[in-house]
């Protein structure tokens, strides 16, 4: 096959916008749901991982993703398409691997989005009951949130960016206030301590589990490239937004996790985290209540819900744009590449994404699946495996692409070869950590965990295998 078959000859529809690096960074940081990670992943990393050494898990994950970002950004000028992983892997490794990666991306993003619908449905019901309201099925709240997300996602991206910006600023702001209050008072039973970063602390217990839950907290950070067509100046905006997203997310997670170690005390943090996992308390809300009072606890509880909503809206926009790009390349029905005449949004793709999420939520509700362990835990596991596959394939694609085009690499061996190679090694190790501890993520049996872990690999194989016949059909039909 000739290389020019990678892009269809007809002119592709494009989205438009004036998003700057701050707006795009807000979009992808919102997808990472910082407050949700502090409330959920942090106790998991502490209680099941390495206790007081959990902050180092986030530091290590940040380093791996920064290495990944260096190669990702180095290749950005040569990938003039808003397809993120799909576009990069296609450019570096070819059409078949690229299509396989596109399927994995759709599986991963859809899985984490559905998981969050389960989480937010449970969280809203829990909050309503806390304030004396009735107990209602989780899926009723999830479907109500889905309708709001559908309305915002259908419109121009600027509206979503403004909503996400407000929600994100509030959730990060209140947690940073909590951090300052904890550190400003006489903190914890042992005072201000840096023991979390001592080797004998973070190597005690399971550092691998801490890294696993840290990586899960970064899902969605790479989506900066998905908004390429709507960026004000893609060549400058995308790199700045990507680095900002990794540094802000990683710094926020590591700092806040360390503050909670200080607040609770390094000798007690594992016990407190395990009580949270057992349902006997809530580390996030209990520490907040002790430091900011009942009013502060209530505010954080509300902002936890807004964090989940921001995450859902961000992933809706990402998935809709992935489908839009794939439709433009002939991998999905062409109708999904339509642009709304007034909103300038991928409106048809947005509607299809809403319908997909609606269908899966309804099936899970009818099946009586538990919203936390069954929906959120399992779907987060699938998404984590998928994201490691996506980033590993992209890092390899960067090395291969610049090896084939040394004139483009110039003297930038660090960003075009060394950093992505190191990232590949880190991601292979991370993948092993995820798979070897997979039952901790899903909360299910070994058999169920195996089935869930295999789904992204099956998606990769299916996309790889089916791309050949589709290309032949497209060529024969003159598309």
SULMOSUL-V263150 format. One record per residue. N is the residue number from 0. SS is DSSP state (alpha for helix, beta for strand, coil for the rest). D_CENTER is the distance of its C-alpha to the mean C-alpha in Angstrom with 1 decimal. Layout:
n=N ss=SS d_center=D_CENTER
n=N ss=SS d_center=D_CENTER
//
This chain:
n=0 ss=coil d_center=34.8
n=1 ss=coil d_center=35.0
n=2 ss=alpha d_center=31.9
n=3 ss=alpha d_center=32.3
n=4 ss=alpha d_center=31.4
n=5 ss=alpha d_center=27.7
n=6 ss=coil d_center=27.9
n=7 ss=coil d_center=29.9
n=8 ss=coil d_center=33.0
n=9 ss=coil d_center=32.6
n=10 ss=coil d_center=31.1
n=11 ss=coil d_center=27.5
n=12 ss=coil d_center=26.5
n=13 ss=coil d_center=24.5
n=14 ss=coil d_center=22.6
n=15 ss=coil d_center=23.7
n=16 ss=coil d_center=22.8
n=17 ss=coil d_center=23.3
n=18 ss=beta d_center=20.0
n=19 ss=coil d_center=20.3
n=20 ss=alpha d_center=18.0
n=21 ss=alpha d_center=17.7
n=22 ss=alpha d_center=16.7
n=23 ss=alpha d_center=14.0
n=24 ss=alpha d_center=12.7
n=25 ss=alpha d_center=12.8
n=26 ss=alpha d_center=10.9
n=27 ss=alpha d_center=7.8
n=28 ss=alpha d_center=8.5
n=29 ss=alpha d_center=9.0
n=30 ss=alpha d_center=5.6
n=31 ss=alpha d_center=4.9
n=32 ss=coil d_center=8.2
n=33 ss=alpha d_center=10.4
n=34 ss=alpha d_center=13.3
n=35 ss=alpha d_center=11.8
n=36 ss=alpha d_center=10.7
n=37 ss=alpha d_center=14.3
n=38 ss=alpha d_center=15.8
n=39 ss=alpha d_center=14.3
n=40 ss=alpha d_center=12.9
n=41 ss=alpha d_center=15.7
n=42 ss=alpha d_center=18.5
n=43 ss=alpha d_center=17.3
n=44 ss=alpha d_center=17.2
n=45 ss=alpha d_center=20.6
n=46 ss=alpha d_center=22.3
n=47 ss=alpha d_center=21.4
n=48 ss=alpha d_center=20.9
n=49 ss=alpha d_center=23.1
n=50 ss=alpha d_center=23.9
n=51 ss=alpha d_center=24.7
n=52 ss=alpha d_center=23.2
n=53 ss=alpha d_center=19.6
n=54 ss=alpha d_center=19.0
n=55 ss=alpha d_center=19.7
n=56 ss=alpha d_center=16.8
n=57 ss=alpha d_center=14.4
n=58 ss=alpha d_center=16.9
n=59 ss=alpha d_center=16.9
n=60 ss=alpha d_center=13.2
n=61 ss=alpha d_center=13.5
n=62 ss=alpha d_center=16.5
n=63 ss=alpha d_center=15.1
n=64 ss=alpha d_center=12.2
n=65 ss=alpha d_center=15.0
n=66 ss=alpha d_center=17.2
n=67 ss=alpha d_center=14.8
n=68 ss=alpha d_center=14.5
n=69 ss=alpha d_center=18.4
n=70 ss=alpha d_center=19.0
n=71 ss=alpha d_center=16.3
n=72 ss=alpha d_center=18.0
n=73 ss=alpha d_center=21.5
n=74 ss=alpha d_center=21.1
n=75 ss=alpha d_center=19.7
n=76 ss=coil d_center=23.4
n=77 ss=coil d_center=24.3
n=78 ss=coil d_center=21.6
n=79 ss=coil d_center=22.7
n=80 ss=coil d_center=20.5
n=81 ss=coil d_center=17.2
n=82 ss=coil d_center=15.8
n=83 ss=coil d_center=13.3
n=84 ss=alpha d_center=13.3
n=85 ss=alpha d_center=16.1
n=86 ss=alpha d_center=18.2
n=87 ss=alpha d_center=18.0
n=88 ss=alpha d_center=18.8
n=89 ss=alpha d_center=21.5
n=90 ss=alpha d_center=23.0
n=91 ss=alpha d_center=23.2
n=92 ss=alpha d_center=23.8
n=93 ss=coil d_center=25.2
n=94 ss=alpha d_center=24.9
n=95 ss=alpha d_center=24.6
n=96 ss=alpha d_center=21.7
n=97 ss=alpha d_center=19.9
n=98 ss=alpha d_center=20.4
n=99 ss=alpha d_center=19.3
n=100 ss=alpha d_center=16.0
n=101 ss=alpha d_center=15.7
n=102 ss=alpha d_center=16.2
n=103 ss=alpha d_center=13.7
n=104 ss=alpha d_center=11.0
n=105 ss=alpha d_center=12.4
n=106 ss=alpha d_center=12.5
n=107 ss=alpha d_center=9.0
n=108 ss=alpha d_center=7.6
n=109 ss=alpha d_center=10.8
n=110 ss=alpha d_center=10.6
n=111 ss=alpha d_center=7.6
n=112 ss=alpha d_center=9.3
n=113 ss=alpha d_center=12.6
n=114 ss=alpha d_center=11.7
n=115 ss=alpha d_center=11.0
n=116 ss=alpha d_center=14.3
n=117 ss=alpha d_center=16.0
n=118 ss=alpha d_center=15.0
n=119 ss=alpha d_center=16.0
n=120 ss=alpha d_center=19.1
n=121 ss=alpha d_center=20.1
n=122 ss=alpha d_center=19.4
n=123 ss=alpha d_center=21.5
n=124 ss=alpha d_center=24.3
n=125 ss=alpha d_center=24.4
n=126 ss=alpha d_center=24.7
n=127 ss=alpha d_center=27.4
n=128 ss=alpha d_center=29.3
n=129 ss=alpha d_center=29.1
n=130 ss=coil d_center=31.0
n=131 ss=coil d_center=33.5
n=132 ss=coil d_center=32.2
n=133 ss=coil d_center=32.4
n=134 ss=coil d_center=30.1
n=135 ss=coil d_center=28.6
n=136 ss=coil d_center=26.5
n=137 ss=alpha d_center=22.7
n=138 ss=alpha d_center=22.4
n=139 ss=alpha d_center=24.7
n=140 ss=alpha d_center=22.4
n=141 ss=alpha d_center=19.3
n=142 ss=alpha d_center=21.4
n=143 ss=alpha d_center=22.5
n=144 ss=alpha d_center=19.1
n=145 ss=alpha d_center=18.3
n=146 ss=alpha d_center=21.5
n=147 ss=alpha d_center=20.6
n=148 ss=alpha d_center=17.2
n=149 ss=alpha d_center=19.3
n=150 ss=alpha d_center=21.8
n=151 ss=alpha d_center=19.6
n=152 ss=alpha d_center=17.6
n=153 ss=alpha d_center=21.0
n=154 ss=coil d_center=22.2
n=155 ss=coil d_center=21.9
n=156 ss=alpha d_center=18.6
n=157 ss=alpha d_center=20.4
n=158 ss=alpha d_center=20.8
n=159 ss=alpha d_center=17.1
n=160 ss=alpha d_center=16.6
n=161 ss=alpha d_center=19.5
n=162 ss=alpha d_center=18.3
n=163 ss=alpha d_center=14.9
n=164 ss=alpha d_center=16.8
n=165 ss=alpha d_center=19.2
n=166 ss=alpha d_center=16.8
n=167 ss=alpha d_center=14.7
n=168 ss=alpha d_center=18.1
n=169 ss=alpha d_center=19.5
n=170 ss=alpha d_center=17.0
n=171 ss=alpha d_center=16.8
n=172 ss=alpha d_center=20.6
n=173 ss=alpha d_center=21.6
n=174 ss=alpha d_center=19.8
n=175 ss=alpha d_center=21.4
n=176 ss=alpha d_center=24.6
n=177 ss=alpha d_center=24.4
n=178 ss=alpha d_center=23.9
n=179 ss=alpha d_center=26.9
n=180 ss=alpha d_center=29.0
n=181 ss=alpha d_center=28.4
n=182 ss=alpha d_center=29.2
n=183 ss=alpha d_center=32.1
n=184 ss=coil d_center=33.9
n=185 ss=coil d_center=35.3
n=186 ss=coil d_center=32.1
n=187 ss=coil d_center=32.0
n=188 ss=coil d_center=34.8
n=189 ss=coil d_center=34.7
n=190 ss=coil d_center=34.1
n=191 ss=coil d_center=31.9
n=192 ss=coil d_center=30.9
n=193 ss=coil d_center=28.9
n=194 ss=alpha d_center=29.3
n=195 ss=alpha d_center=25.5
n=196 ss=alpha d_center=25.7
n=197 ss=coil d_center=28.9
n=198 ss=alpha d_center=28.7
n=199 ss=alpha d_center=30.7
n=200 ss=alpha d_center=28.2
n=201 ss=alpha d_center=24.8
n=202 ss=coil d_center=26.4
n=203 ss=coil d_center=27.9
n=204 ss=coil d_center=26.2
n=205 ss=coil d_center=23.1
n=206 ss=alpha d_center=21.2
n=207 ss=alpha d_center=19.2
n=208 ss=alpha d_center=17.9
n=209 ss=alpha d_center=16.8
n=210 ss=alpha d_center=15.0
n=211 ss=alpha d_center=13.3
n=212 ss=alpha d_center=12.0
n=213 ss=alpha d_center=11.1
n=214 ss=alpha d_center=9.0
n=215 ss=alpha d_center=7.1
n=216 ss=coil d_center=6.7
n=217 ss=coil d_center=5.1
n=218 ss=coil d_center=2.0
n=219 ss=coil d_center=2.8
n=220 ss=alpha d_center=5.8
n=221 ss=alpha d_center=8.0
n=222 ss=alpha d_center=8.3
n=223 ss=alpha d_center=11.3
n=224 ss=alpha d_center=13.5
n=225 ss=alpha d_center=13.0
n=226 ss=alpha d_center=14.9
n=227 ss=alpha d_center=17.7
n=228 ss=alpha d_center=20.4
n=229 ss=alpha d_center=19.9
n=230 ss=beta d_center=20.0
n=231 ss=coil d_center=23.3
n=232 ss=coil d_center=23.8
n=233 ss=alpha d_center=21.1
n=234 ss=alpha d_center=22.8
n=235 ss=alpha d_center=22.4
n=236 ss=alpha d_center=19.6
n=237 ss=alpha d_center=16.8
n=238 ss=alpha d_center=17.7
n=239 ss=alpha d_center=18.1
n=240 ss=alpha d_center=14.9
n=241 ss=alpha d_center=13.0
n=242 ss=alpha d_center=15.1
n=243 ss=alpha d_center=15.0
n=244 ss=alpha d_center=11.2
n=245 ss=alpha d_center=11.3
n=246 ss=alpha d_center=14.6
n=247 ss=alpha d_center=14.0
n=248 ss=alpha d_center=10.9
n=249 ss=alpha d_center=12.8
n=250 ss=alpha d_center=16.1
n=251 ss=alpha d_center=15.2
n=252 ss=alpha d_center=14.0
n=253 ss=alpha d_center=16.9
n=254 ss=alpha d_center=19.4
n=255 ss=alpha d_center=18.8
n=256 ss=alpha d_center=18.7
n=257 ss=alpha d_center=22.0
n=258 ss=alpha d_center=23.5
n=259 ss=alpha d_center=23.1
n=260 ss=alpha d_center=24.8
n=261 ss=alpha d_center=27.5
n=262 ss=alpha d_center=27.9
n=263 ss=alpha d_center=28.2
n=264 ss=coil d_center=29.9
n=265 ss=coil d_center=28.9
n=266 ss=coil d_center=31.5
n=267 ss=coil d_center=30.2
n=268 ss=alpha d_center=26.4
n=269 ss=alpha d_center=26.0
n=270 ss=alpha d_center=28.4
n=271 ss=alpha d_center=26.8
n=272 ss=alpha d_center=23.3
n=273 ss=alpha d_center=24.9
n=274 ss=alpha d_center=26.7
n=275 ss=alpha d_center=23.5
n=276 ss=alpha d_center=22.2
n=277 ss=coil d_center=25.6
n=278 ss=coil d_center=25.4
n=279 ss=coil d_center=28.2
n=280 ss=coil d_center=26.7
n=281 ss=coil d_center=23.5
n=282 ss=alpha d_center=22.9
n=283 ss=alpha d_center=20.9
n=284 ss=alpha d_center=23.5
n=285 ss=alpha d_center=26.5
n=286 ss=alpha d_center=26.0
n=287 ss=alpha d_center=25.3
n=288 ss=alpha d_center=28.5
n=289 ss=alpha d_center=30.5
n=290 ss=alpha d_center=29.6
n=291 ss=alpha d_center=29.3
n=292 ss=alpha d_center=31.4
n=293 ss=alpha d_center=31.0
n=294 ss=alpha d_center=30.1
n=295 ss=alpha d_center=27.3
n=296 ss=alpha d_center=26.0
n=297 ss=alpha d_center=26.2
n=298 ss=alpha d_center=24.4
n=299 ss=alpha d_center=21.4
n=300 ss=alpha d_center=21.5
n=301 ss=alpha d_center=21.4
n=302 ss=alpha d_center=18.6
n=303 ss=alpha d_center=16.5
n=304 ss=alpha d_center=17.0
n=305 ss=alpha d_center=16.3
n=306 ss=alpha d_center=13.0
n=307 ss=alpha d_center=12.1
n=308 ss=alpha d_center=13.7
n=309 ss=alpha d_center=12.0
n=310 ss=alpha d_center=8.5
n=311 ss=alpha d_center=10.5
n=312 ss=alpha d_center=12.2
n=313 ss=alpha d_center=9.5
n=314 ss=alpha d_center=8.1
n=315 ss=alpha d_center=11.8
n=316 ss=alpha d_center=12.6
n=317 ss=alpha d_center=10.3
n=318 ss=alpha d_center=11.7
n=319 ss=alpha d_center=15.1
n=320 ss=alpha d_center=15.2
n=321 ss=alpha d_center=14.3
n=322 ss=alpha d_center=17.2
n=323 ss=alpha d_center=19.3
n=324 ss=alpha d_center=19.3
n=325 ss=alpha d_center=19.9
n=326 ss=alpha d_center=22.7
n=327 ss=alpha d_center=24.2
n=328 ss=coil d_center=24.4
n=329 ss=coil d_center=26.2
n=330 ss=coil d_center=23.6
n=331 ss=coil d_center=23.2
n=332 ss=coil d_center=26.0
n=333 ss=alpha d_center=27.1
n=334 ss=alpha d_center=27.1
n=335 ss=alpha d_center=23.3
n=336 ss=alpha d_center=23.9
n=337 ss=coil d_center=25.9
n=338 ss=coil d_center=25.5
n=339 ss=coil d_center=26.8
n=340 ss=coil d_center=30.0
n=341 ss=coil d_center=29.6
n=342 ss=coil d_center=25.9
n=343 ss=coil d_center=25.0
n=344 ss=coil d_center=21.8
n=345 ss=coil d_center=20.9
n=346 ss=alpha d_center=22.6
n=347 ss=alpha d_center=23.5
n=348 ss=alpha d_center=20.1
n=349 ss=alpha d_center=18.7
n=350 ss=alpha d_center=21.4
n=351 ss=alpha d_center=20.7
n=352 ss=alpha d_center=17.0
n=353 ss=alpha d_center=18.4
n=354 ss=alpha d_center=21.0
n=355 ss=alpha d_center=18.7
n=356 ss=alpha d_center=16.7
n=357 ss=alpha d_center=20.1
n=358 ss=alpha d_center=21.7
n=359 ss=alpha d_center=19.2
n=360 ss=alpha d_center=19.3
n=361 ss=alpha d_center=23.1
n=362 ss=alpha d_center=23.5
n=363 ss=alpha d_center=21.7
n=364 ss=alpha d_center=23.8
n=365 ss=alpha d_center=27.0
n=366 ss=coil d_center=26.3
n=367 ss=coil d_center=26.2
n=368 ss=coil d_center=22.9
n=369 ss=coil d_center=22.0
n=370 ss=alpha d_center=19.1
n=371 ss=alpha d_center=17.7
n=372 ss=alpha d_center=18.6
n=373 ss=alpha d_center=19.1
n=374 ss=alpha d_center=16.3
n=375 ss=alpha d_center=13.5
n=376 ss=alpha d_center=14.3
n=377 ss=alpha d_center=15.0
n=378 ss=alpha d_center=12.1
n=379 ss=alpha d_center=9.6
n=380 ss=alpha d_center=11.9
n=381 ss=alpha d_center=12.0
n=382 ss=alpha d_center=8.3
n=383 ss=alpha d_center=8.5
n=384 ss=alpha d_center=11.7
n=385 ss=alpha d_center=10.6
n=386 ss=alpha d_center=8.1
n=387 ss=alpha d_center=11.1
n=388 ss=alpha d_center=13.4
n=389 ss=alpha d_center=11.8
n=390 ss=alpha d_center=11.9
n=391 ss=alpha d_center=15.2
n=392 ss=alpha d_center=16.7
n=393 ss=alpha d_center=15.8
n=394 ss=alpha d_center=17.4
n=395 ss=alpha d_center=20.4
n=396 ss=alpha d_center=20.7
n=397 ss=alpha d_center=21.1
n=398 ss=alpha d_center=23.8
n=399 ss=alpha d_center=25.6
n=400 ss=alpha d_center=25.6
n=401 ss=alpha d_center=27.1
n=402 ss=alpha d_center=29.5
n=403 ss=alpha d_center=30.8
n=404 ss=coil d_center=31.0
n=405 ss=alpha d_center=32.4
n=406 ss=alpha d_center=33.9
n=407 ss=alpha d_center=30.5
n=408 ss=alpha d_center=29.4
n=409 ss=coil d_center=32.5
n=410 ss=coil d_center=32.7
n=411 ss=coil d_center=29.0
n=412 ss=alpha d_center=28.8
n=413 ss=alpha d_center=26.4
n=414 ss=alpha d_center=23.6
n=415 ss=alpha d_center=24.5
n=416 ss=alpha d_center=25.3
n=417 ss=alpha d_center=25.2
n=418 ss=alpha d_center=21.7
n=419 ss=alpha d_center=19.9
n=420 ss=alpha d_center=22.3
n=421 ss=alpha d_center=21.4
n=422 ss=alpha d_center=17.7
n=423 ss=alpha d_center=18.6
n=424 ss=alpha d_center=20.6
n=425 ss=alpha d_center=18.0
n=426 ss=alpha d_center=15.5
n=427 ss=alpha d_center=18.4
n=428 ss=alpha d_center=19.0
n=429 ss=alpha d_center=15.5
n=430 ss=alpha d_center=15.7
n=431 ss=alpha d_center=19.0
n=432 ss=alpha d_center=17.8
n=433 ss=alpha d_center=15.1
n=434 ss=alpha d_center=17.8
n=435 ss=alpha d_center=20.7
n=436 ss=coil d_center=19.1
n=437 ss=alpha d_center=17.4
n=438 ss=alpha d_center=19.7
n=439 ss=alpha d_center=18.4
n=440 ss=alpha d_center=14.9
n=441 ss=alpha d_center=16.4
n=442 ss=coil d_center=19.5
n=443 ss=coil d_center=21.6
n=444 ss=coil d_center=24.5
n=445 ss=alpha d_center=24.6
n=446 ss=alpha d_center=25.5
n=447 ss=alpha d_center=22.7
n=448 ss=alpha d_center=20.1
n=449 ss=alpha d_center=21.7
n=450 ss=alpha d_center=21.5
n=451 ss=alpha d_center=17.8
n=452 ss=alpha d_center=17.1
n=453 ss=alpha d_center=19.3
n=454 ss=alpha d_center=17.7
n=455 ss=alpha d_center=15.3
n=456 ss=alpha d_center=18.4
n=457 ss=alpha d_center=20.6
n=458 ss=alpha d_center=18.4
n=459 ss=alpha d_center=18.8
n=460 ss=alpha d_center=22.5
n=461 ss=alpha d_center=23.1
n=462 ss=alpha d_center=21.7
n=463 ss=alpha d_center=23.7
n=464 ss=alpha d_center=26.8
n=465 ss=alpha d_center=26.9
n=466 ss=alpha d_center=26.4
n=467 ss=alpha d_center=30.0
n=468 ss=alpha d_center=31.8
n=469 ss=alpha d_center=29.8
n=470 ss=alpha d_center=30.8
n=471 ss=alpha d_center=34.4
n=472 ss=alpha d_center=34.5
n=473 ss=alpha d_center=33.0
n=474 ss=alpha d_center=35.6
n=475 ss=alpha d_center=38.4
n=476 ss=coil d_center=37.8
n=477 ss=coil d_center=37.7
n=478 ss=coil d_center=34.2
//
